[in-house]
Structure formats: C-alpha cells, structure tokens
Amino acid sequence: MHLYKTTDLEEPDEQSDLYVHRRFIADKGQSALRIDKFLASRIEGISRNKIQNAADAGCIRINNIPVKSSYKVKPEDEITILLPHPKREFELIPENIPIDIIHEDDDLVVINKPPGLVVHPGYGNYTGTLVNALMYHFKDLPLFKEGKVRPGLVHRIDKNTSGLLVVAKNDVALGKLAMQFFEKTTQRKYNALVWGDFEKEDGTISANIGRSLTDRKIHAVFTDTEMGKSAVTHYRIIERFGYVTLVECRLETGRTHQIRVHFRYIGHPLFNDDTYGGDKILKGTTFTKYKQFVQNCFKILPRHALHAKSLGFIHPATGKMMNFDSALPNDMQQAIDKWRNYTSGREIL
C-alpha cells in the first residue's frame, strides 16, 4: 500500500457542521487506481455508491478539476472531496411542523424560514427544528431515511434570522448545491435594520471573523490577519430614519454571524441584537417618550432585525439560474413602519 497525506480543507463556517472537506495527496509511487476505489479504502464507513454520487455532483476533484468515479489516480495527484457528515448517533424524530415552501421540484425545496425556528439539532436540542420538520414532510425520500445528521442542508441561517433557505432532496442535488456554497457562487442578499446613520450610500466591510477569544459563544473581528477567516460584506442604504437605517447586505463569504459581527465592528449593531449590543438605545435623545418608543419597537421586534431576503443559485439538474425573493416578516416590517412614522417630518438629534 502506498503512503498518502490527508488534511481537512478550510471550510466556510455556515457549512462546517454540514459537510466534511477532505484532501489527499497521492504517493509518488501510486499505481493507476480508480478514484472510487482509492477513496473507499481511505475514508472509513463510506460506500462506493456515495463516492459515485459525489463524483456525479462534481464534488470530487483532481488538481481542482471535477472527475468521474472511473478516473484513475496518478502519482502526486491532489484529490479533494466534499461529503456530508457521517450518520448521526442519536434518533432524529420527525415532527409535523409547518414549513413555508415557496418552491419545490424533484431536486430541491426553497423555504422561507420564520424567526425563532432553529435550523438543525445541536447542543442537546434535538426537537422542534427545521430538520425535524423536513424529516416529517419528506419521510418517503431516501435522503431523509439514511440517518444523516442534517439531511438536505447545504447552508443555514441563525435561529432568530428569518428568510430563504434551499434544501436538497437527493444526494446529487445536495452535492451540487453544496459545491456552489463552498465556491461562493450563490447570490444572497439580506435586509437589516441597524443603529445609526451613514455618510455614504454604500460600502464594503472586509474584516476577518473568528470565535471570540473571551467568549466562545460569539464571534468577533480580528484585525490581525493571521487570526480568523476572511469575511466580506457589501451593503447599500435602502432607507434612512436618522436613528436607525435599513440596509441591504450582499455576502461574498458565509461566516457565522457575519452581518451581525461586521456591523457591530463599524459601530452600527443590528437593532435589538442582544448578542452584539444592539438591544440598547445607541442613538437618539434622552427624552422619556423616545425611550418608550424604542422599547415599544423592541417588543414588536423581539429579535435581531435581519432577514435573508433573496437567494440565487444554479439548479443542480437543469443548469438554469434560479432566483427567489421573500417579503419582510411582519415583526420586522412593523418595526420599520413605526420608525418611518416616528421620524417623518421630525428633526433628528
């Protein structure tokens, strides 16, 4: 048997619990061997069928070029493969939780997630999630019978973020969609209500993000480029209310809490974001009536003001570009309306 090297590739944070990215370097003396046999002998518990599905989805690459499962490995080939995480070690209970489906076909479903719904189980929370709902609604599909930890998921959004998610319904679609997120070719736009006003109409935030060194539950910006992972957020102003601003955000990367961390970093935390300081009055007067107004807005919108509004990707079966858009949920729209009414004709202090 020839020697080989294997490493984990750097993963986008939003996929780190969804997919495993592995890399192998074939030995200088490697004899010609089909890639499916090569990988089956080196990845524990994987079937040839799973490897072939990964190849069909373009998730197996030799020297960064997609190959079929019949490809024969050559000396010093660099082999990379993207695969779902291994089977779960706990029982995932299907639950009849309503799902707002805005598009469905044989390969995928696009869901408009409400705020407050956790995307997948974790940290002892194994019920009441979107995955539990998917297990119920798609219980007859093979992908949801295989015991995967997070079946169909290729990306995710925070519990208290609302908006669009695409979910795969079969292995090939899963791989092709996951590769688009991994290679950052999807198109995603968010709407956020943030504290403060801006001098310019648009801008870009480019700053590394990683887990905070003082609190591992949150993330932070690192000015030391040796720490964290590269993160880029583009934004433009939609509407100004003086005290707060409605912005559109376009992501180049998909780091955990990226928009929330980036806007805190530039001094504009998301409205009512209790994790990153937006649940306090950060701009405005000291008048009691104003304070009461803000508290009323917090009650209407009891979460951070962030909505995944649009999503674009290439359909894994047809190859056509698919674009979806969703309206702001009621809580966020009502808070925006209140700010609009409050600041209309008012001098901002």
Secondary structure as UniProt FT lines:
FT   STRAND          4..8
FT   HELIX           13..15
FT   TURN            16..18
FT   STRAND          19..26
FT   TURN            28..29
FT   STRAND          33..34
FT   HELIX           35..40
FT   TURN            41..42
FT   TURN            44..45
FT   HELIX           48..56
FT   TURN            57..58
FT   STRAND          60..62
FT   TURN            63..64
FT   STRAND          65..66
FT   TURN            69..70
FT   STRAND          72..73
FT   TURN            75..76
FT   STRAND          78..84
FT   STRAND          101..104
FT   STRAND          108..113
FT   TURN            115..116
FT   TURN            123..124
FT   HELIX           130..137
FT   TURN            138..140
FT   HELIX           142..144
FT   TURN            151..152
FT   TURN            159..160
FT   STRAND          162..168
FT   HELIX           171..182
FT   TURN            183..184
FT   STRAND          187..195
FT   STRAND          202..206
FT   STRAND          208..211
FT   TURN            216..217
FT   STRAND          219..222
FT   TURN            225..226
FT   STRAND          232..240
FT   STRAND          244..251
FT   TURN            256..257
FT   HELIX           258..265
FT   TURN            266..267
FT   TURN            271..272
FT   TURN            274..279
FT   HELIX           288..300
FT   STRAND          306..314
FT   TURN            316..318
FT   STRAND          321..325
FT   HELIX           330..343
FT   TURN            344..345
//
